[in-house]
Amino acid sequence: MKKVFLAGIIQGSATDKSIHSQNYRERIKAIFNEHSPDTEIYDPYDGHEDSVHYDIEKGKSVFKDSLAKIEESDLMIVYLPSASLGTAIEMWECYRPLSQANYLVCDPNKLVRRSFKIH
């Protein structure tokens, strides 16, 4: 079974508690469910829809736990329509030599714009 890590903007550069639309997550999951239903998708937003209200310690713990899932993944899909430090960190973790994951960078105007592995 293939494992996919779904990375992408949540809060981006917002300085308040607002988040970007998360509709892209369901769209990407639907594509996998249709074309590769046996793929396991890890979405760090699932179960943490209220994470902008977490205190610092809980936020760090949740983020650290989600980063650990990257090493277990075969593929990372990245949706990055604007700057996102959290997504950049996820991409770095995917890039690290211990990670075996490939990743796709999604353009907001097209489903997939580029597919590459840095190693």
N, C-alpha and C positions, 0 to 999 in steps of 0.2 A: 504494500500500500504506500502510495506517495504521500508525503506530508508537505503542506504549503503553509507558509507564514504570510499573513496578509498585513502588510505595513502601509501606513498612510497617515495623512494629516488628520489630526483631531482638533487641537486648539491652535496650532500654527503659532503665529506671532501675536495672537490676541493677548492683551494685557488684562482683560476682564475674564469672566467665567464663561464666555461664549465659546461655542465650538463650530467648526465647519460642518456642512452637511455630510452625513455618514452614509448616504444612499449608495455610494459606490461599492461599499462592502457587500451589500445584498446583491447588487448586480454581478459582481465578480463571483460570489458564491453560487448564484443561479447558473452561471456559465459552467462552473465546475460540476454542479449537480446534474446538469444536462449532458455534458460531454465526458465526464470522468467521475461518475458517482461514487467510486470507491476511494477517492482522494480525501484525506483527512485535512481539514482546513483549520488552522489556529488563527483566530481573530482576537487580538489583544483588547479590543473594545467590548467584545461580548462579556457580559456580566459586570462591566465597569462603566456603564453608560453615564454614571454620576461621578466619574473620577475627578472632575474639576473641583469637586467639593471635598476630596480626600485631604486629610492633613498631610504634612510633609513626609512623615514616616511611612504611612500607608501608601502614599503615592510612590515613594522610592521602592518599597517592597514589591508592589504590583508590577512596576516597570522592570525591576531586576528579574522577577519571575518570568515575565514575558520574553526578556532577552535570552533567557536560558532555552526557550523553545526554538530559537533560531538554529542552534547547533543541531537540533533534532530534525530540521527541515531539509527537504530536497530542493525546494524552490521558495523564493520570496517574491511576492508581487507587491510592487510599490506604486501607490497613487500619491503624486506629489505636485498638486497644482500651484502651490506656493511654499515658501520656506517653512520648515518644520524641524526643529532641533531633535525631537524624539525620533522622527523618521530617519533623520541623518544618522543618529546613533544606531538605529536598527540596521541601516545599510552598512555601517562600519562593522557591526558585529557579523554580518553576513560576509563581508569582505575578508575578515580575519582568517588566517591560515587554518585554524581549527574547524572552521565552518565548511561544510561540503555543499552548501546551498548555492544555487544559481539565482539570479533575480531578473525580474522584468520591471521596467519603469513605465508607468502608464501616463499617458497624456490625457488631460481632461476632455479633449476634443476627439480623441480616438481611444479605442479600448487599449490597444497596445502600440506603443511607439517604438520602443527599443527592447531588445533582449540581449543580454550579455553577461559574461562572467569575467570578473576582473583578474582572477588568478592567472 
